[in-house]
Amino acid sequence: GPVAETFRVIQGAVTEEYVRSTQGVFQFELSGDGGGTWYIDLKTKGGSAGFGKPPVTADVVMSMSSADFVKMFTEKLKLFMAFMPGNSSIKGDMMLTLSLEKML
């Protein structure tokens, strides 16, 4: 589905250098089609992204619909546009969230 496809693209975009400069782990709690727990690990050597809980504790946990998540990545929607009140939540290190936006 679109969520899995998006994570495949993200996994392909993860580089050693990016992991070194970011040092953050993102967890996404997605609702709706293709939802569930997904993660982007930009802390562990090599980095990774995919379905399930991250291998280490997340620094940032974002909750949103899977449709918003896919839109955020595919349209390179400004990250914070996705966090309009009521629709989603973000907990944790906001600066790390900005670094994620740079990768997109």
LUMFIGU-811019 format. One record per residue (C-alpha): residue number from 0; residue in three letters; x, y, z. Coordinates in Angstrom, 2 decimals. Each point is the difference from the previous one (the first is absolute). Example, Ala and Ser with C-alpha at 12.3 -4.5 7.8 and 13.67 -1.06 7.14 Angstrom:
2
R_0_ala_12.30_-4.50_7.80
R_1_ser_1.37_3.44_-0.66
END
This chain:
104
R_0_gly_0.00_0.00_0.00
R_1_pro_0.96_3.69_-0.10
R_2_val_1.33_0.02_3.57
R_3_ala_2.34_-2.95_-0.59
R_4_glu_1.09_1.55_-3.30
R_5_thr_0.78_3.30_1.76
R_6_phe_2.14_-1.80_2.58
R_7_arg_1.86_-1.83_-2.78
R_8_val_0.87_3.38_-1.51
R_9_ile_1.06_1.36_3.40
R_10_gln_2.17_-3.06_0.64
R_11_gly_1.69_0.66_-3.33
R_12_ala_0.67_3.63_0.95
R_13_val_1.70_-0.82_3.31
R_14_thr_3.77_0.45_-0.15
R_15_glu_2.78_-0.50_2.58
R_16_glu_0.71_3.71_-0.10
R_17_tyr_-3.63_0.82_0.62
R_18_val_-0.11_-2.37_2.96
R_19_arg_3.17_1.57_1.44
R_20_ser_-1.35_3.53_-0.31
R_21_thr_-3.54_-0.73_1.22
R_22_gln_0.36_-2.48_2.87
R_23_gly_-3.74_-0.35_0.48
R_24_val_-2.64_-2.70_-0.10
R_25_phe_-3.53_0.73_-1.22
R_26_gln_-3.03_-2.14_0.74
R_27_phe_-3.24_0.44_-1.92
R_28_glu_-3.36_-1.18_1.34
R_29_leu_-2.11_-0.07_-3.13
R_30_ser_-3.74_-0.53_-0.10
R_31_gly_-1.99_-1.18_-3.00
R_32_asp_1.09_-1.89_-3.08
R_33_gly_3.46_-1.55_0.40
R_34_gly_0.14_1.44_3.49
R_35_gly_1.73_-1.31_3.08
R_36_thr_3.38_0.76_1.50
R_37_trp_2.81_0.95_-2.39
R_38_tyr_3.40_1.53_0.64
R_39_ile_2.99_1.81_-1.48
R_40_asp_3.23_-0.68_1.89
R_41_leu_2.61_2.68_-0.66
R_42_lys_2.12_-0.90_3.02
R_43_thr_1.11_-3.63_-0.26
R_44_lys_2.93_-0.65_-2.37
R_45_gly_-1.22_-0.10_-3.58
R_46_gly_-3.48_1.16_0.91
R_47_ser_-3.22_-1.77_-0.94
R_48_ala_-3.67_0.55_-0.56
R_49_gly_-3.00_-2.27_-0.05
R_50_phe_-2.94_-1.61_1.72
R_51_gly_-0.11_-0.61_3.73
R_52_lys_1.62_1.55_3.05
R_53_pro_3.43_1.59_-0.54
R_54_pro_2.99_-2.06_1.20
R_55_val_0.75_2.66_2.61
R_56_thr_-2.33_2.36_1.88
R_57_ala_-1.45_2.73_-2.21
R_58_asp_0.98_3.64_0.58
R_59_val_-3.10_1.23_-1.80
R_60_val_-3.39_-1.67_-0.22
R_61_met_-2.45_1.32_-2.59
R_62_ser_-3.63_-1.05_-0.25
R_63_met_-2.02_0.67_-3.13
R_64_ser_-2.06_-1.70_-2.66
R_65_ser_1.89_-2.10_-2.52
R_66_ala_-1.45_2.22_-2.75
R_67_asp_1.53_3.12_1.60
R_68_phe_3.31_-1.81_0.43
R_69_val_0.20_-1.00_-3.66
R_70_lys_-0.99_3.51_-1.04
R_71_met_2.62_1.51_2.29
R_72_phe_2.75_-2.01_-1.68
R_73_thr_-1.18_-0.21_-3.58
R_74_glu_-0.94_3.62_-0.36
R_75_lys_2.85_1.10_2.25
R_76_leu_-2.72_1.73_1.93
R_77_lys_1.54_2.31_2.55
R_78_leu_0.24_-2.26_3.01
R_79_phe_-1.91_2.34_2.25
R_80_met_-2.89_0.36_-2.40
R_81_ala_-0.80_-3.58_0.87
R_82_phe_-0.38_0.93_3.64
R_83_met_-2.98_2.23_-0.09
R_84_pro_-1.96_-0.24_3.26
R_85_gly_-2.25_-2.97_0.41
R_86_asn_1.46_-2.05_-2.74
R_87_ser_3.26_-1.26_1.35
R_88_ser_2.43_0.30_2.83
R_89_ile_3.73_0.17_0.39
R_90_lys_1.91_-0.76_3.17
R_91_gly_3.70_0.36_0.57
R_92_asp_2.88_1.93_-1.50
R_93_met_-1.26_2.59_-2.48
R_94_met_3.51_0.79_-1.23
R_95_leu_0.38_-3.59_-1.14
R_96_thr_-3.24_0.34_-1.90
R_97_leu_1.49_2.89_-1.93
R_98_ser_3.03_-2.11_-0.93
R_99_leu_-2.37_-2.65_-1.36
R_100_glu_-1.56_2.64_-2.20
R_101_lys_3.43_0.75_-1.49
R_102_met_0.34_-3.59_-1.19
R_103_leu_-3.22_0.14_-2.02
END
